[in-house]
């Protein structure tokens, strides 16, 4: 009886050892998904650091977005923009690699980064050619806030830049042509989109501040301190403003330059006019506030409850409050 128990214990121990070995081999294996994508799940955790301005997409299929089946077509929505692009990670941005996906000749990383802390059911992805990898957690990207004058100078230098959804690197990324070479000659407009040339509304501020401010308006509506504007008219609001105050709601941002001017990037300035007339423009502060007040209610805090169907906006003061040079 004792001999039988000893044999059973030996068999059980051997089974546990085989199970543990199989588990480690499986974790490091390459798995083919139902879509034919090869995914490698590796141990230990890997990290990456951006060597170049790095497009971050919410799909791993970069070739579909930049080239398509014919190699020369961008994946545009009905308004003519690439919705898959989330933002452009600036050089030295640190990423944690969650997964590795082989797409043709490209290696795509599924990543997370503190630079873009927004929930996503689809995940975020970068092309490995933009980064270097390491098994040690990298230090965060240094964030050096420019002076107020330097930020305003940076904003002014963007006047006339294209509107680009997800854009925050107005000069564009020339390496896109070598990493995703088009199969034929492109128009100037398509070239600009191909290399991600331009900025969107919050990207305009993000680039001007060296990536020190939040990347999306969903964060900017509560960034800094409130400027108390509830119940005020245009003239009263103007008296309250300081340079770099943010007039913002979820979906759009307008930046105050001084007591007479604002700057913003948008897709269309005249929704009644056909075709996109967007980009970075400087506009009169008085005109902008009048325009906003026709459609939105000024409130002190964006989470304030207001009448159903009413739209709202806030003004946030952040320079010298939550961020200082």
C-alpha positions as CSV (number, residue, x, y, z in Angstrom):
1,X,0.0,0.0,0.0
2,X,2.8,2.4,1.0
3,X,4.6,1.6,-2.3
4,X,1.5,2.4,-4.3
5,X,1.1,5.8,-2.5
6,X,4.7,6.6,-3.2
7,X,4.2,5.9,-6.9
8,X,1.0,8.0,-7.1
9,X,2.9,11.0,-5.5
10,X,5.7,10.6,-8.0
11,X,3.2,10.6,-10.9
12,X,1.4,13.7,-9.5
13,X,4.7,15.6,-9.1
14,X,5.8,14.8,-12.6
15,X,2.4,16.0,-13.9
16,X,2.7,19.3,-12.1
17,X,6.3,19.8,-13.5
18,X,5.0,19.1,-17.1
19,X,2.1,21.6,-16.6
20,X,4.5,24.3,-15.4
21,X,6.9,23.7,-18.3
22,X,4.1,23.7,-20.9
23,X,2.8,27.0,-19.5
24,X,6.1,28.8,-19.9
25,X,6.6,27.4,-23.4
26,X,3.1,28.6,-24.4
27,X,3.5,32.1,-23.0
28,X,6.6,32.6,-25.2
29,X,5.0,31.0,-28.3
30,X,3.8,32.6,-31.5
31,X,0.0,32.4,-31.8
32,X,-1.9,32.9,-35.1
33,X,-5.2,34.7,-34.6
34,X,-8.4,34.2,-36.5
35,X,-7.4,37.0,-38.9
36,X,-4.0,35.4,-39.6
37,X,-2.0,37.8,-37.4
38,X,1.0,36.4,-35.7
39,X,1.1,37.5,-32.1
40,X,4.0,36.9,-29.7
41,X,3.5,37.1,-26.0
42,X,6.9,37.4,-24.4
43,X,8.4,37.3,-20.9
44,X,9.8,39.5,-19.4
45,X,7.9,42.7,-20.0
46,X,9.3,44.9,-22.7
47,X,9.4,48.6,-23.0
48,X,10.0,51.0,-25.9
49,X,11.2,54.6,-26.3
50,X,10.3,56.8,-29.3
51,X,13.3,57.7,-31.4
52,X,11.1,59.7,-33.8
53,X,7.8,61.4,-33.7
54,X,5.6,58.3,-33.5
55,X,2.1,57.9,-34.8
56,X,-0.2,56.1,-32.3
57,X,-3.2,54.4,-33.9
58,X,-6.1,52.5,-32.5
59,X,-5.6,49.7,-35.0
60,X,-2.5,47.5,-35.7
61,X,-3.2,47.6,-39.5
62,X,-0.9,50.5,-40.4
63,X,-0.7,49.4,-44.1
64,X,-4.5,49.5,-44.4
65,X,-4.5,53.1,-43.1
66,X,-1.5,54.3,-45.1
67,X,-1.7,52.7,-48.5
68,X,-4.6,50.3,-48.6
69,X,-4.9,47.5,-51.1
70,X,-3.5,49.6,-54.0
71,X,-0.6,51.0,-51.9
72,X,-1.6,54.7,-52.6
73,X,-4.9,55.2,-50.8
74,X,-5.3,56.6,-47.3
75,X,-8.2,55.4,-45.2
76,X,-10.4,58.5,-44.9
77,X,-13.8,59.0,-43.4
78,X,-16.5,61.0,-45.1
79,X,-15.0,64.3,-43.8
80,X,-11.7,63.4,-45.3
81,X,-9.7,62.7,-42.2
82,X,-7.9,59.6,-40.8
83,X,-9.8,58.6,-37.7
84,X,-7.5,55.8,-36.7
85,X,-4.7,58.2,-35.6
86,X,-4.9,59.1,-31.9
87,X,-1.9,61.3,-31.5
88,X,1.8,61.7,-32.4
89,X,4.0,60.6,-29.5
90,X,7.0,63.0,-29.2
91,X,10.6,61.7,-29.2
92,X,11.6,60.1,-25.9
93,X,8.1,59.1,-25.1
94,X,8.1,55.9,-23.0
95,X,5.8,52.9,-23.8
96,X,5.0,49.6,-22.2
97,X,4.7,46.9,-24.8
98,X,1.6,44.7,-24.1
99,X,1.8,42.6,-27.3
100,X,3.7,42.1,-30.5
101,X,1.9,41.7,-33.8
102,X,3.5,40.7,-37.1
103,X,1.8,42.4,-40.1
104,X,3.5,41.5,-43.3
105,X,7.1,42.8,-43.0
106,X,6.2,45.2,-40.2
107,X,6.3,44.6,-36.5
108,X,3.6,46.4,-34.6
109,X,3.5,46.9,-30.8
110,X,0.4,47.1,-28.8
111,X,1.3,49.7,-26.1
112,X,0.2,51.8,-23.2
113,X,1.8,55.1,-22.2
114,X,1.3,57.6,-19.5
115,X,1.4,60.3,-22.2
116,X,-2.0,59.2,-23.4
117,X,-4.0,57.9,-20.4
118,X,-7.3,57.4,-22.1
119,X,-9.3,54.1,-21.9
120,X,-9.7,52.2,-25.1
121,X,-11.4,48.9,-25.9
122,X,-9.4,48.6,-29.1
123,X,-6.0,49.4,-27.6
124,X,-3.2,51.6,-29.0
125,X,-0.5,50.6,-31.5
126,X,2.8,51.8,-32.8
127,X,5.2,50.7,-35.6
128,X,8.4,49.2,-34.1
129,X,10.6,51.2,-36.6
130,X,9.9,54.4,-34.7
131,X,11.2,53.1,-31.4
132,X,14.0,51.3,-29.6
133,X,13.1,48.5,-27.1
134,X,14.5,47.7,-23.7
135,X,13.7,45.2,-20.9
136,X,14.1,47.9,-18.3
137,X,11.4,50.5,-17.6
138,X,12.6,53.8,-19.2
139,X,12.5,57.1,-17.5
140,X,9.5,59.2,-18.6
141,X,10.0,61.8,-21.4
142,X,11.4,65.0,-19.9
143,X,8.7,67.7,-19.9
144,X,10.2,71.2,-20.0
145,X,7.5,73.8,-20.1
146,X,8.5,76.9,-22.2
147,X,7.9,80.4,-20.9
148,X,4.6,82.0,-21.7
149,X,6.2,84.2,-24.4
150,X,7.8,81.1,-26.0
151,X,4.5,79.2,-26.0
152,X,2.8,82.1,-27.7
153,X,5.6,82.3,-30.2
154,X,5.2,78.6,-30.9
155,X,1.5,79.0,-31.4
156,X,1.9,82.0,-33.8
157,X,4.4,79.9,-35.8
158,X,1.7,77.4,-36.5
159,X,-0.6,79.9,-38.2
160,X,-1.6,78.5,-41.6
161,X,-0.8,74.9,-40.7
162,X,-3.2,72.2,-41.9
163,X,-5.9,70.8,-39.7
164,X,-5.0,67.1,-39.0
165,X,-7.1,64.8,-36.8
166,X,-4.7,63.4,-34.2
167,X,-1.9,65.7,-35.3
168,X,0.5,67.5,-33.0
169,X,3.6,67.7,-35.1
170,X,3.0,70.4,-37.7
171,X,6.0,69.7,-39.9
172,X,5.1,66.1,-40.4
173,X,7.1,62.8,-40.2
174,X,9.2,62.3,-43.4
175,X,10.0,58.7,-42.4
176,X,6.4,57.8,-43.2
177,X,7.3,57.7,-46.9
178,X,10.1,55.2,-46.3
179,X,8.2,53.0,-43.8
180,X,5.0,53.1,-45.9
181,X,6.1,54.0,-49.4
182,X,3.2,54.9,-51.7
183,X,2.9,52.9,-54.9
184,X,2.6,56.0,-57.1
185,X,2.9,59.7,-57.1
186,X,0.5,61.5,-54.7
187,X,-1.2,64.9,-54.7
188,X,0.2,67.5,-52.3
189,X,-2.9,67.1,-50.1
190,X,-2.5,63.3,-49.8
191,X,1.3,63.7,-49.2
192,X,0.6,66.0,-46.3
193,X,-1.8,63.6,-44.7
194,X,0.5,60.6,-45.4
195,X,3.3,62.2,-43.4
196,X,0.9,63.4,-40.7
197,X,1.6,67.1,-41.4
198,X,-0.6,69.4,-39.3
199,X,-2.3,69.8,-35.9
200,X,-5.8,69.4,-34.4
201,X,-7.2,71.8,-31.8
202,X,-5.6,70.2,-28.7
203,X,-2.5,69.1,-30.7
204,X,-1.8,72.8,-31.4
205,X,-1.4,73.5,-27.7
206,X,0.4,70.1,-27.1
207,X,3.1,70.9,-29.5
208,X,3.5,74.5,-28.5
209,X,4.0,73.4,-24.8
210,X,6.4,70.6,-25.7
211,X,3.8,68.0,-24.7
212,X,3.3,69.4,-21.2
213,X,-0.5,69.8,-21.5
214,X,-3.1,67.1,-21.8
215,X,-3.6,65.8,-25.3
216,X,-7.4,65.7,-25.4
217,X,-10.2,68.2,-24.7
218,X,-11.8,65.6,-22.4
219,X,-9.0,66.4,-20.0
220,X,-8.6,70.1,-20.8
221,X,-12.1,70.9,-19.6
222,X,-10.9,70.3,-16.1
223,X,-7.2,71.3,-16.5
224,X,-6.0,74.1,-14.3
225,X,-8.4,76.5,-12.5
226,X,-11.7,77.8,-13.6
227,X,-12.2,81.4,-14.8
228,X,-15.6,82.3,-13.4
229,X,-17.7,83.2,-16.4
230,X,-21.2,82.0,-15.6
231,X,-23.8,84.5,-16.5
232,X,-21.3,87.0,-18.1
233,X,-21.6,88.6,-21.5
234,X,-18.8,89.0,-24.1
235,X,-17.4,92.3,-22.7
236,X,-17.3,91.0,-19.2
237,X,-15.7,87.7,-20.2
238,X,-12.9,89.5,-22.1
239,X,-12.0,91.5,-19.0
240,X,-11.5,88.3,-17.1
241,X,-9.0,86.7,-19.6
242,X,-5.3,86.3,-19.6
243,X,-2.9,85.0,-22.4
244,X,-3.0,81.2,-22.7
245,X,-6.4,80.8,-21.1
246,X,-8.4,78.0,-22.7
247,X,-11.9,78.3,-24.0
248,X,-12.9,74.7,-24.2
249,X,-15.6,72.1,-24.4
250,X,-15.4,68.4,-25.2
251,X,-14.6,68.4,-28.8
252,X,-12.9,71.7,-29.3
253,X,-10.3,74.1,-27.9
254,X,-9.6,77.8,-28.6
255,X,-6.5,79.5,-27.1
256,X,-6.4,83.1,-25.9
257,X,-3.4,85.0,-27.2
258,X,-4.2,88.4,-25.7
259,X,-7.1,90.7,-25.1
260,X,-7.9,90.9,-28.8
261,X,-6.8,87.6,-30.5
262,X,-7.3,83.9,-30.2
263,X,-5.8,81.0,-32.1
264,X,-7.3,77.6,-33.0
265,X,-7.2,74.7,-35.4
266,X,-10.4,73.3,-36.8
267,X,-11.6,71.3,-39.8
268,X,-14.2,73.9,-41.0
269,X,-14.8,77.5,-40.1
270,X,-17.9,77.9,-42.2
271,X,-20.2,74.8,-42.0
272,X,-22.4,76.2,-44.7
273,X,-19.5,76.3,-47.2
274,X,-18.6,73.2,-49.1
275,X,-15.1,71.7,-48.8
276,X,-12.8,72.0,-45.9
277,X,-11.4,75.4,-45.1
278,X,-9.7,74.3,-41.9
279,X,-6.4,74.8,-40.4
280,X,-4.8,77.1,-37.8
281,X,-6.2,80.6,-37.8
282,X,-5.8,83.7,-35.6
283,X,-9.2,85.3,-35.0
284,X,-10.6,88.3,-33.1
285,X,-11.4,87.5,-29.5
286,X,-14.6,89.5,-29.5
287,X,-15.9,87.7,-32.6
288,X,-15.0,84.3,-31.2
289,X,-16.8,84.8,-27.9
290,X,-19.9,86.2,-29.6
291,X,-20.0,83.2,-31.8
292,X,-19.6,80.8,-28.9
293,X,-22.3,82.5,-26.8
294,X,-24.8,82.1,-29.7
295,X,-24.5,78.3,-29.2
296,X,-23.2,77.6,-25.8
297,X,-23.8,78.6,-22.1
298,X,-20.8,79.9,-20.1
299,X,-20.3,77.8,-16.9
300,X,-17.7,77.8,-14.3
301,X,-17.2,74.0,-14.1
302,X,-17.8,71.6,-17.0
303,X,-19.5,69.0,-14.8
304,X,-22.3,71.4,-13.8
305,X,-25.8,70.2,-14.5
306,X,-27.6,72.4,-17.0
307,X,-30.9,72.2,-18.9
308,X,-31.1,69.2,-21.2
309,X,-30.2,70.0,-24.8
310,X,-28.1,73.0,-23.8
311,X,-24.4,73.1,-24.8
312,X,-21.8,74.7,-22.6
313,X,-18.2,75.8,-22.4
314,X,-15.6,76.7,-19.8
315,X,-12.5,78.8,-19.6
316,X,-9.6,77.3,-17.8
317,X,-6.4,79.0,-16.5
318,X,-3.5,76.7,-16.3
319,X,-0.3,78.6,-16.9
320,X,1.4,79.5,-13.6
321,X,-1.3,77.5,-11.8
322,X,-0.8,73.7,-12.5
323,X,2.2,74.2,-14.7
324,X,5.1,76.6,-14.4
325,X,8.4,76.8,-16.4
